[in-house]
Amino acid sequence: MEADTIEKVYRDNQARKYELFQEWCDKNGIKIPKLEYPAKFDGGLVGVRAKEDIEHREAFLYVPFNLLITMELAHNHPIIGHVFKENPKLFTKVHDDFEQLTLTVFMLYEYQKTTESFWFPYLNLLPDVEFFCNWSKDELEAIDDPDLAYETKSYKRDIELEWKEIELLLNHYPQHFDQQIINRHLFMRIFAQVCSRCFGWGLPTTAMIPMADNLNHSHITVINETINKELQIIGDSKNKYFTKDKFMNDYQEMFTDEEVRKSPYNIMGRFNREQFKINVEKYSLSNWKKEIQEKHLWDLTYKDEDYDEDNDTSEEDDDEEHFDEDFMKNSSTAKSQLTSLGQKLGHDKLAEDLINPKKGFKFFIEQEQMILEKLEKKKRQILEKQSQLREEQKQDSHNSRQTPQETKIIDLTQDQTTKNESETKSQASISTEVSTLAQSLREINLDPTALNLDDGDIDYDYEDEDFSWYDDEKMRDGTYFVLVNCERKTIKKGEQVFYCYGKRSNAFLLLNYGFCIPDNKYDSYIFRVKLNVNILDDISDFSEILPHPENEDDMLCAEEIRLKFDQLNLVLLGYLRTVFKGYYSHKTHQNESGLLLTKPKDIDYEIFIFKKYLGLLEFLQYFKEKKSTLEQDLELLKNQDLSYQLKFGILYRVEKKKIIRSNIDLVKYILRILNLLKKSQLSSENNKTTVSEKQYKELYLDQTEMEANNCYKAWIMTSEFNEEEQYYQKRLQLRGYLRDLAELTGICLT
C-alpha cells in the first residue's frame, strides 16, 4: 500500500475515531461501567468523566491483557519477533530505552497494516504528541529555566540518535517495514506516543494499554493492579500473587454473580468500609476544627502528606555520574573549606561525606533527627518506668505505713550523675544510654557508625510487586489490568477521573510528556547552596552562598535544595544554622556547641537565622521575577489564544514563583511569632516569656500575610482546592517546630 493511501485511511476514519474505538473496546472485553469517554473539559481538554460515584477501594476500569501491547507480545510475534531477538543491542537492557523502542517498532509495523491491524481503532485514536525538546526557541524561553532548556538539547540529541539506529534497522528488514511509509516523522510521532503513554510500574511488563491511557495525569491516588481471575478467586496468601493491597479492593464488575457468591471476600475486598469512614472523619477538616478548640496544633489527629517527587531517579543519577571520587584529593581549596564546615558539624572527617551524592547535607539533618527521636523514645521509657516505680512505692508505703520518696525525672538535656537508689537495673541501663546519646547530640556528633543506630523506625521505599507468578503464555487469557480508586475520598459523579503517572515534578512532566500541571504537590523550586563556604562576616549579598555555575569547585561542593509550596525546608534551615553558627557566636560571644541543626535552642539565634532565610528567599524572588512578576504571568494565562506550548511554558514558571512566594510568607509568619516571643521575654524580669498557652495558640492560628490578602483565590487553579483545609495544612506541617518553640521559651504545655 502506498504511503499516501495509508495516510488517507487514517484521515478518513478520524471523524469516527471515538465510535470505532468504543466498539472495539466493547467487543474485546474492556469494562468501564462508571466512566464516560470521551469527555470534554475546560480548554477543550479530552479526558474521562465519572458517570456515577466511585468509592474508595473500588475498581473502575478493566482491560484484558490480550489487548495490551507488551514486550512479550513483540518478542514472540510470529512474523517480526525475530527482528527483536536478532538485535539485542537495541531491544534488551543493553539500551537505555529498549522497552520504548520495542513497543515503537511493533506499533510501526502494525500502523502499516491500517484496518487489517487488530489494533487499528486504538492506533487511529492516539493523538499527536510533540516532544518538549522540539518546541521553538521562544516557547522554550517561556519556561524561564535555563537548566531545563539546556537539558532538552541532550534529550533531542538522544532521540535523533535513536531514530538513526531504527532507520538502519528498518533498512535490514524491507520485507517487514516499508521505508516510504516509515519515515522520521512517523517514528517521532509514534515514539512520542509510546514515551508519553506507556505503563510500567505495577505490571509484569512495560505496555501500551488501550483506554487506560486516556486518563489525564494528576497527583490523585489511583493505582493499577494486575488481576488474574482464577488466582483472585482462590486467594492463596502463600502464593506470590497475593498482596495485602490487592485483596482490599472491590473487583466484582469483572466476575459473575456466581463467582462473587462463592468467594465474596476475595472479589469484593477484605476492606472494612465502616472503619474507613471513621478514619476519614478523624483526619478531616471538620475534626481538626473541633479538636483545635481543646488541643494544641501538634496534638491534632494528623497524617503527614507525601510531597517528595520521584522522577525515576534521573536527577539523582545525574549527580552520581558526575561525582569525582578523586576530587577531594585534587582540590585542596575545596577540601579545606569543607573540612571547616565538617568541624562545625562536629567531625573533621565529615567533609568527604558532605559532597558524596549518596549523603550530602540532608544526610546529617536526618541523622540528628534520628538521635532526637531516640532520645524521645528513651525519655518515654524512663517516664513509664518511673510511673511503675511510683506505683510500687505507693504500695510499699501502704504496706509499711511509710511515705515513699519522690523519684526524680531525668532531664534529657542534662548530664546524669545521680540516680535514685530505688531505680531498677533496666532503668539504669536506659539512663546510661540516654546520657550517651545526649552527649553525642550536644557535640552534634553525627557519625552513624559511631552511634550504632538501629533502623527500626525507618520507612523503606515501596517495592514493585513480585511478578514471578505471571506466565505470559499461560495467563494472558484471564488476566486484567485494573485501575482502583485509592484516594481517601469518593470520586464524585461528573468529576474528571485521573491517573497518577507517578510522583512527577513539573520539570519531569514537561521534559518527558510535554505538559505540566497547576498546583502540583510534587513540584519544587530547585537551587543549590555552597558547602565550600566559610562565613566570617555578615552578608547581605546571598550570591556568596550560591555556587557559581562556571566554578567547578562550587558546583561539585553544593547541596541541592528543593523548596515546596507552603512548606518550611528543614535542610535549608539546618544548612543556615550551620554555616552562620561560627559568625554568630563570634559576634555575640556565645558558645556555639549547644546549637543544633534541627531544633531551635536559642531564640535570638532563631531570629537571626530566619532573617537570613527570608533574605535568601527574597534574593531568589528578585531574579525569578525580574522579567515578569507572578501577577503578570497569571494575567497572561487568561489569554485564550495562547498556544498550548506557551500556556504550559508560562504555567511552569508561575508554579516556581508561587513556591518562592509561599515560602516567603511562611518565614515571615515564623519571624512574627519569634519576635513576639522575644518581646515578651524582654518585658519580663526573669527573661521568661509572659505569653500564655492561649495567647500562643492565638498567635500561631493568626492569618499569614498571604492568607489575609486572599492570595490563594488568585493563585490556586485546581477546582477541588479548599482554602480552609490549606490553612490547617500549612500550620500542621509546622507543628513540630511550633512545639519546639513553646518548649524553648518556657510556655507551659499541658
C-alpha positions in Angstrom: 0.0 0.0 0.0 1.3 3.5 -0.9 2.2 6.0 1.8 -0.5 8.4 0.6 -3.1 5.7 0.6 -2.2 4.7 4.2 -2.5 8.3 5.5 -5.8 8.7 3.7 -7.2 5.6 5.5 -6.3 7.2 8.9 -7.7 10.6 7.8 -10.9 9.1 6.5 -11.5 7.4 9.9 -10.7 10.4 12.1 -14.3 11.6 12.2 -15.4 8.2 13.6 -12.4 7.5 15.8 -14.2 7.6 19.1 -17.0 5.5 17.8 -14.7 2.9 16.3 -12.6 2.7 19.4 -15.6 2.3 21.7 -17.0 -0.5 19.5 -13.5 -2.2 19.6 -13.4 -1.9 23.4 -16.9 -3.3 23.9 -16.2 -6.2 21.5 -12.9 -7.2 23.2 -13.9 -7.0 26.9 -12.8 -3.6 28.2 -15.1 -2.7 31.0 -15.7 0.9 32.2 -19.2 0.8 33.8 -18.9 4.1 35.6 -16.9 6.1 33.1 -17.7 8.3 30.2 -15.2 8.6 27.3 -14.6 10.8 25.5 -15.5 13.7 27.9 -14.7 17.4 27.2 -13.3 19.7 29.9 -12.2 23.3 30.1 -10.0 24.5 27.2 -11.1 21.6 25.0 -9.2 19.0 27.0 -10.4 15.5 26.3 -10.4 13.0 29.2 -12.6 10.6 31.2 -15.5 11.6 33.4 -17.3 9.7 36.2 -20.9 8.8 35.3 -21.5 7.6 38.9 -19.7 7.9 42.2 -16.6 5.7 42.5 -15.9 4.8 46.1 -12.6 4.3 47.9 -11.1 0.9 47.0 -13.5 0.4 44.1 -12.0 -0.8 40.8 -13.5 1.1 37.8 -11.5 0.2 34.7 -10.7 -3.3 33.4 -8.5 -4.1 30.4 -7.9 -7.7 29.4 -4.2 -8.5 28.9 -5.0 -9.7 25.4 -5.4 -6.0 24.4 -2.1 -4.9 25.9 0.8 -4.2 23.5 3.7 -5.7 25.6 7.3 -6.6 25.3 6.5 -10.3 25.3 3.9 -9.8 22.5 6.5 -8.1 20.3 9.3 -10.6 21.0 7.0 -13.6 20.4 5.3 -12.2 17.3 5.2 -14.9 14.6 6.3 -12.5 11.9 8.6 -9.8 13.3 9.6 -11.5 16.6 12.9 -12.4 15.1 13.7 -8.7 14.5 13.8 -8.1 18.2 15.8 -11.3 19.0 18.4 -10.6 16.3 19.1 -7.1 17.6 19.8 -7.3 21.4 21.8 -4.1 21.5 18.5 -2.2 20.7 15.9 -4.4 22.3 17.4 -5.6 25.6 18.6 -3.9 28.7 21.8 -3.0 26.9 20.0 0.0 25.5 18.5 2.6 28.0 15.3 2.9 26.0 14.9 -0.7 24.9 11.3 -1.0 26.2 10.1 2.1 24.4 11.9 1.2 21.2 10.5 -2.3 21.2 6.9 -1.0 21.5 7.5 1.7 18.9 8.8 -0.7 16.3 5.9 -3.1 16.9 3.4 -0.2 16.5 5.2 1.0 13.4 4.7 -2.5 11.9 1.0 -2.5 12.9 0.5 1.0 11.7 1.4 0.0 8.1 -1.4 -2.6 8.1 -4.1 0.1 8.7 -7.6 -1.5 9.0 -6.1 -5.0 8.8 -4.4 -4.5 12.1 -6.2 -5.7 15.2 -5.1 -2.5 16.9 -6.2 -0.1 14.1 -9.0 1.5 16.2 -6.5 2.2 19.0 -3.7 3.4 16.7 -6.3 5.6 14.9 -7.3 7.2 18.2 -3.9 8.1 19.5 -3.3 11.9 19.5 -0.3 13.6 18.0 2.3 14.3 20.7 5.2 16.7 20.3 8.4 16.2 22.4 9.2 19.2 24.6 12.7 19.3 23.1 11.2 20.1 19.7 9.5 23.3 20.9 10.6 26.6 19.3 13.2 28.8 20.9 10.6 31.3 22.0 8.5 28.6 23.5 11.5 27.1 25.4 12.4 30.6 26.7 8.9 31.0 28.1 9.7 28.4 30.9 12.5 30.7 32.2 14.6 27.8 33.3 18.0 27.7 31.6 18.9 24.3 33.2 15.8 22.6 31.9 16.2 24.3 28.5 19.8 23.0 28.4 18.7 19.5 29.3 16.4 19.5 26.2 19.5 19.6 24.0 20.8 16.3 25.2 17.2 14.9 25.1 16.9 15.9 21.5 20.3 14.5 20.6 19.4 11.2 22.1 16.1 10.7 20.2 17.7 11.8 17.0 20.4 9.1 17.5 17.7 6.6 18.3 15.9 7.4 15.0 19.2 6.8 13.2 19.5 3.4 14.9 15.9 2.4 14.0 16.3 3.7 10.4 19.4 1.4 9.9 17.4 -1.5 11.5 14.4 -1.0 9.2 16.7 -1.0 6.1 17.8 -4.5 7.1 14.2 -5.8 7.1 12.5 -4.4 4.0 10.2 -7.4 3.9 8.5 -6.1 7.1 8.9 -2.4 7.1 8.2 -0.1 4.1 10.7 2.8 4.2 8.4 5.0 2.1 5.8 4.8 4.9 8.0 4.7 8.0 10.0 7.9 7.9 11.5 10.1 10.6 8.2 12.0 11.1 6.2 8.8 11.7 8.8 7.4 14.0 8.9 10.6 16.1 5.1 10.6 16.3 4.7 7.0 17.5 7.9 7.1 19.7 6.4 10.2 21.4 3.1 8.4 21.9 4.9 5.4 23.5 7.1 7.5 25.7 4.2 9.6 27.0 1.6 6.9 27.3 3.2 3.5 28.2 2.8 1.9 31.6 5.5 0.1 33.5 5.0 0.2 37.3 2.8 -2.4 38.8 2.9 -4.6 35.7 4.9 -7.7 34.8 5.9 -5.9 31.6 6.1 -2.4 30.1 3.0 -2.0 27.9 0.7 0.3 25.9 -2.8 -0.1 27.5 -5.8 1.0 25.4 -8.4 3.1 27.3 -6.3 3.3 30.4 -4.0 5.8 28.7 -6.9 8.2 28.0 -7.0 9.3 31.7 -5.1 12.5 32.2 -2.4 12.9 34.9 -2.9 14.3 38.4 -1.5 13.5 41.8 -4.6 11.7 42.8 -4.1 8.2 44.3 -5.4 6.0 41.6 -3.4 2.8 41.4 -3.2 -0.1 39.0 -3.4 -3.8 39.8 -2.7 -6.9 37.7 -5.6 -9.3 38.4 -5.8 -12.9 37.4 -9.4 -14.1 37.8 -8.5 -17.7 38.8 -5.9 -16.7 41.4 -8.1 -13.9 42.8 -10.9 -16.3 43.5 -8.6 -18.8 45.2 -6.9 -16.1 47.3 -4.0 -18.2 48.5 -2.0 -16.0 50.8 1.1 -18.2 50.3 1.2 -17.5 46.5 3.4 -14.8 45.2 0.3 -13.4 43.5 -1.1 -12.4 46.9 -0.5 -8.9 48.2 -2.5 -7.2 51.0 -3.4 -4.2 48.9 -4.6 -6.3 46.0 -7.1 -8.1 48.2 -8.5 -4.9 49.8 -10.2 -3.8 46.6 -13.7 -4.4 45.0 -13.4 -6.1 41.6 -16.9 -7.5 41.3 -17.5 -5.9 37.8 -15.1 -8.5 36.2 -16.7 -11.5 37.9 -20.1 -13.3 37.5 -22.6 -13.2 40.3 -22.0 -16.8 40.9 -18.2 -16.2 41.4 -18.9 -13.4 43.7 -21.2 -15.6 45.9 -18.6 -18.3 46.1 -15.7 -16.0 47.0 -17.0 -12.6 48.2 -14.0 -11.6 50.4 -11.5 -12.2 47.6 -13.6 -10.4 44.9 -15.4 -7.6 46.8 -12.4 -6.9 49.0 -11.3 -7.5 52.6 -11.9 -3.9 53.4 -13.7 -2.5 56.4 -15.6 0.4 54.9 -17.2 1.4 58.3 -13.7 1.7 59.9 -12.5 3.6 56.9 -15.3 6.2 57.3 -14.3 6.6 61.0 -10.7 7.2 60.0 -11.7 9.6 57.3 -13.6 11.6 59.8 -10.7 11.5 62.2 -8.4 13.2 59.7 -11.0 15.6 58.3 -11.1 19.3 58.4 -14.3 19.3 60.5 -12.5 17.2 63.1 -9.4 19.5 63.2 -11.8 22.4 63.8 -13.3 20.6 66.7 -10.0 19.4 68.2 -8.3 22.8 68.0 -10.8 24.1 70.5 -9.3 21.9 73.2 -5.9 20.9 71.9 -2.7 22.4 70.6 -1.9 22.1 66.9 0.6 19.4 67.4 -1.9 17.2 69.2 -4.4 17.2 66.3 -5.1 13.8 64.6 -3.0 14.2 61.5 -1.1 12.1 59.0 1.9 13.6 57.1 1.4 14.1 53.4 4.0 12.8 51.0 5.3 15.6 48.8 8.7 14.0 47.7 8.9 13.7 44.0 10.1 10.5 42.3 11.5 11.3 38.9 12.8 7.8 38.1 16.0 8.8 40.0 17.3 10.5 36.8 18.1 13.7 38.8 19.9 11.7 41.4 21.7 9.6 38.8 23.0 12.7 37.1 24.6 13.8 40.4 26.2 10.5 40.9 27.5 10.2 37.3 29.4 13.4 37.7 30.7 12.7 41.2 34.5 12.6 41.0 35.9 10.2 43.7 39.4 11.9 43.4 38.0 15.4 43.7 38.8 15.7 47.4 42.4 14.6 46.8 42.9 17.0 43.9 41.2 20.2 45.2 42.9 21.4 48.3 40.9 24.6 48.4 37.6 22.8 48.4 38.8 20.2 50.9 40.0 22.9 53.3 36.6 24.7 53.1 34.6 21.5 53.5 36.7 20.4 56.5 35.9 23.7 58.1 32.2 23.0 57.6 32.7 19.4 58.8 34.2 20.8 62.0 31.1 23.0 62.5 29.1 19.7 62.3 31.4 18.2 64.9 33.5 15.9 62.7 36.7 16.6 60.7 36.2 13.5 58.6 32.7 14.6 57.5 34.0 16.8 54.7 34.1 13.9 52.2 30.6 12.8 53.2 29.2 16.2 52.5 30.0 16.0 48.8 29.1 12.4 48.5 25.9 12.4 46.4 24.6 9.5 48.4 24.7 11.5 51.6 25.1 15.3 51.3 23.9 17.8 53.9 20.5 16.3 54.1 22.1 13.1 55.5 23.3 14.9 58.6 19.9 16.5 59.1 18.3 13.1 59.1 21.0 11.7 61.4 20.4 14.4 64.0 16.6 13.9 63.8 17.2 10.1 64.4 19.1 10.9 67.5 16.4 13.2 68.8 13.8 10.6 68.1 15.8 8.0 70.1 16.1 10.5 72.9 12.4 11.0 73.0 11.8 7.2 72.9 14.2 6.7 75.8 12.5 9.5 77.7 9.1 7.8 77.4 10.7 4.5 78.6 12.1 6.3 81.6 8.9 8.1 82.5 6.9 4.8 82.1 9.4 3.0 84.4 9.3 5.8 86.9 5.5 5.7 86.9 5.7 2.0 87.6 8.2 2.6 90.4 6.0 5.2 92.0 3.1 2.8 92.0 5.3 0.1 93.6 6.5 2.7 96.2 2.9 3.7 97.0 2.1 0.0 97.5 5.2 -0.4 99.8 4.2 2.7 101.7 0.7 1.5 102.2 2.0 -1.8 103.5 4.7 -0.3 105.8 2.7 3.0 106.6 5.8 4.9 105.4 6.0 7.9 103.0 7.6 6.9 99.6 10.4 9.0 98.4 9.7 11.1 95.2 11.6 9.7 92.2 13.4 12.2 90.2 12.6 12.6 86.5 15.8 12.6 84.4 16.3 15.7 82.3 17.5 14.5 78.8 19.4 17.7 78.2 21.5 17.4 81.4 24.3 15.0 82.4 23.0 12.5 84.9 25.4 11.8 87.7 22.9 10.8 90.4 20.2 8.2 90.3 17.6 7.2 92.8 18.7 4.1 94.7 15.3 2.5 94.0 15.9 2.6 90.2 15.9 -0.8 88.7 18.9 -2.1 86.7 16.9 -1.8 83.5 16.3 1.9 84.2 19.9 2.5 85.0 20.8 0.9 81.6 18.3 3.2 79.8 19.6 6.2 81.7 23.2 5.4 80.6 22.2 5.2 77.0 20.3 8.5 77.2 23.4 10.2 78.6 25.5 8.8 75.8 23.0 10.0 73.2 22.6 13.4 74.8 26.4 13.8 74.8 26.5 12.9 71.1 23.8 15.4 70.5 25.5 18.2 72.3 28.6 17.7 70.3 26.5 17.3 67.1 28.4 14.1 66.5 26.5 12.7 63.5 28.7 9.8 62.5 26.1 6.9 62.2 28.7 4.2 62.6 29.8 5.6 65.9 26.3 5.9 67.2 25.3 2.4 66.0 21.7 3.4 65.4 19.2 0.8 64.5 16.8 1.3 61.6 13.7 0.0 63.2 11.7 3.2 62.6 12.9 3.9 59.1 10.3 3.9 56.3 11.6 2.0 53.3 10.6 2.8 49.7 7.8 0.7 48.4 8.9 -2.1 46.1 7.1 -3.2 42.9 5.2 -6.4 43.1 7.0 -9.7 42.5 5.6 -10.9 39.2 7.3 -14.3 39.2 3.8 -15.8 39.5 2.9 -14.5 36.0 3.3 -16.7 32.9 2.5 -14.7 29.7 1.9 -17.8 27.6 -0.5 -19.4 30.0 -2.1 -16.4 31.8 -2.6 -13.8 29.1 -6.2 -15.0 28.9 -7.9 -14.4 32.2 -5.6 -11.6 33.4 -6.6 -7.9 33.6 -5.1 -4.5 34.0 -7.3 -2.8 36.6 -7.5 0.8 37.9 -8.6 1.3 41.5 -9.6 4.5 43.4 -7.3 4.5 46.4 -7.8 8.2 47.1 -9.2 8.7 50.6 -12.4 10.1 49.2 -15.1 9.3 46.6 -14.7 10.3 43.0 -18.0 12.1 42.5 -20.3 11.8 39.6 -19.4 14.4 37.0 -15.7 14.8 38.1 -12.8 14.2 35.8 -11.2 10.8 36.6 -7.4 10.9 36.6 -4.5 8.5 36.9 -1.2 9.4 38.6 1.8 8.8 36.2 4.0 8.9 39.3 5.3 11.5 41.8 6.5 13.7 39.0 7.7 17.3 39.2 6.6 19.8 36.5 10.2 19.7 35.1 9.9 15.9 34.6 6.4 16.1 33.2 7.4 18.8 30.7 10.6 17.1 29.6 9.1 13.7 29.2 5.4 14.3 28.4 5.3 17.8 27.0 2.9 19.2 29.7 2.8 20.4 33.3 0.0 20.8 35.8 -1.0 23.6 38.2 -0.7 23.2 41.9 1.4 20.1 41.5 2.3 18.9 45.1 5.3 17.1 43.7 6.8 20.2 42.1 9.8 22.0 43.6 11.8 25.1 43.1 15.3 23.8 42.9 18.6 25.7 43.7 21.9 24.9 45.2 23.9 26.2 48.1 27.7 26.1 48.5 29.2 23.7 51.1 32.7 25.1 50.5 31.8 28.4 52.3 33.4 30.0 55.4 31.3 33.0 56.6 33.5 35.3 58.7 31.5 38.5 58.2 27.8 39.2 57.9 26.5 39.0 54.4 23.7 40.8 52.5 24.6 39.6 49.0 23.4 36.0 49.1 25.3 35.1 45.9 28.2 34.4 48.3 26.5 31.1 49.4 25.1 30.2 45.9 27.5 28.3 43.7 28.7 29.9 40.5 27.8 27.7 37.5 31.2 28.1 35.9 33.2 27.3 39.1 33.9 23.6 39.3 34.7 23.6 43.0 31.4 25.4 43.7 29.2 23.1 41.6 30.7 19.9 43.0 30.6 21.1 46.6 27.0 22.1 46.6 23.8 20.9 48.3 20.6 20.7 46.3 17.6 22.5 48.0 14.1 21.7 46.9 11.5 24.2 48.1 7.9 23.1 48.2 4.7 25.2 48.2 3.8 26.3 51.7 6.4 24.2 53.4 9.4 25.0 55.5 12.6 23.4 54.1 14.4 21.8 57.0 17.5 21.0 55.0 17.9 24.7 54.1 17.2 25.7 57.7 19.8 23.2 59.0 22.3 24.5 56.5 21.8 28.1 57.5 22.1 27.2 61.2 25.4 25.6 60.5 27.2 28.0 58.1 26.2 31.1 60.2 26.9 29.5 63.6 30.6 30.5 63.8 30.0 34.1 62.7 27.0 34.5 65.1 28.9 33.0 68.1 31.9 35.3 67.4 29.6 38.3 67.1 27.6 37.6 70.3 30.4 36.0 72.3 28.2 32.9 72.8 29.2 29.3 73.0 28.1 27.6 69.8 28.3 24.0 71.0 24.7 23.8 72.2 23.2 24.9 68.8 21.6 22.2 66.7 20.8 21.7 63.1 17.2 20.5 63.6 15.8 22.2 66.7 15.7 25.8 68.0 18.0 26.2 71.0 18.3 30.0 71.3 15.5 32.4 70.3 17.9 35.2 69.3 19.8 32.8 67.0 16.5 31.6 65.5 15.5 35.2 64.7 18.9 35.8 63.2 18.7 32.6 61.1 15.1 33.2 59.9 16.1 36.7 58.8 18.8 35.1 56.7 16.3 32.6 55.4 14.0 35.4 54.4 16.8 37.4 52.8 17.8 34.4 50.7 14.3 33.8 49.5 13.8 37.5 48.6 17.1 37.3 46.7 15.8 34.3 44.7 12.4 36.0 44.1 14.1 39.1 42.7 15.9 37.2 40.0 12.9 34.9 39.3 10.5 37.8 38.8 12.9 40.1 37.1 11.5 39.5 33.7 7.8 39.2 34.8 6.0 39.1 38.1 3.7 36.4 39.3 0.7 38.7 38.8 1.7 39.5 35.2 2.1 35.8 34.4 -1.3 34.9 35.9 -2.8 37.6 33.7 -1.1 36.2 30.6 -2.6 32.8 31.3 -6.1 34.3 30.9 -5.4 34.7 27.1 -7.5 32.1 25.4 -5.4 32.4 22.2 -2.2 31.1 23.7 -0.7 28.1 22.0 -0.6 25.1 24.3 3.2 25.3 24.4 3.2 28.9 25.6 0.4 28.1 28.1 2.5 25.3 29.6 5.7 27.4 29.5 4.1 30.3 31.4 2.4 27.9 33.8 5.7 26.2 34.6 7.3 29.5 35.7 4.1 30.6 37.5 4.4 27.5 39.7 8.0 28.3 40.6 7.1 31.8 41.6 4.2 30.6 43.7 6.6 28.2 45.6 9.0 31.1 46.4 6.2 33.5 47.4 4.6 30.9 49.7 7.9 30.2 51.4 8.5 33.9 52.0 5.0 34.1 53.5 5.8 31.2 55.8 9.1 32.6 57.0 7.5 36.0 57.7 4.8 34.2 59.7 7.5 32.4 61.8 9.5 35.6 62.3 6.4 37.3 63.6 5.9 34.6 66.2 9.7 34.6 67.1 9.7 38.4 67.5 6.6 38.5 69.7 8.0 35.7 71.9 11.3 37.6 72.2 9.5 40.8 73.0 7.6 39.1 75.8 10.9 37.8 77.2 12.4 41.3 77.3 9.4 42.6 79.2 9.7 40.0 82.0 12.1 40.2 85.0 13.4 36.6 84.7 13.8 36.6 80.9 10.9 34.1 80.7 8.1 34.6 78.2 4.9 36.1 79.5 2.9 34.6 76.6 0.3 32.1 77.9 -0.7 28.9 76.2 -3.9 30.6 75.0 -2.1 33.6 73.6 0.5 31.3 71.9 -2.4 29.4 70.2 -3.9 32.6 69.0 -0.5 33.7 67.7 0.1 30.6 65.5 -3.6 30.5 64.4 -3.5 34.1 63.2 -3.6 34.6 59.5 -0.4 35.0 57.4 0.1 37.9 55.1 -0.8 35.7 52.1 -4.0 34.5 53.7 -5.1 37.9 54.8 -4.6 39.2 51.2 -6.6 36.3 49.7 -3.7 35.2 47.5 -4.9 31.6 47.4 -8.0 32.6 45.5 -5.9 34.4 42.9 -3.2 31.7 42.6 -4.7 28.3 43.0 -6.2 26.8 39.8 -7.5 23.4 40.8 -11.2 23.3 41.3 -11.1 21.0 44.4 -8.9 23.4 46.4 -10.2 24.0 49.9 -8.8 27.3 51.3 -9.7 26.4 54.9 -8.1 23.0 54.6 -4.9 24.6 53.3 -4.9 27.0 56.3 -4.7 23.9 58.6 -2.2 22.0 56.4 0.1 25.0 56.4 0.3 25.0 60.2 0.2 21.3 60.7 3.4 20.7 58.7 5.0 23.3 61.2 3.5 21.6 64.3 6.9 20.1 65.4 8.7 23.5 65.1 5.9 25.4 66.9 6.0 22.9 69.8 9.8 23.2 69.9 9.4 27.0 70.3 6.9 26.5 73.1 9.3 24.3 75.0 12.3 26.6 74.3 10.5 29.7 75.6 9.0 28.0 78.6 5.4 28.2 77.6 3.6 25.7 79.9 2.3 22.8 77.8 -0.3 20.5 79.3 
